[in-house]
Amino acid sequence: MTDIESRLREAIAMLLRQLAETSADDGIRAYRRAIAFYAAEFERGSP
């Protein structure tokens, strides 16, 4: 994985975590656990 790809994955994971932790939107809140899980997977390089 290149440095750019690594930084992109980190940025996407950060964005997803922030969204899951701070959103007041009911649609987002309904999927909070799934979004947090996907953020963690993104950091590991899985998806």
Secondary structure, DSSP 8 states (H G I E B T S, - for coil): --HHHHHHHHHHHHHHHHHHHH---HHHHHTHHHHHHHHHHHHHT--
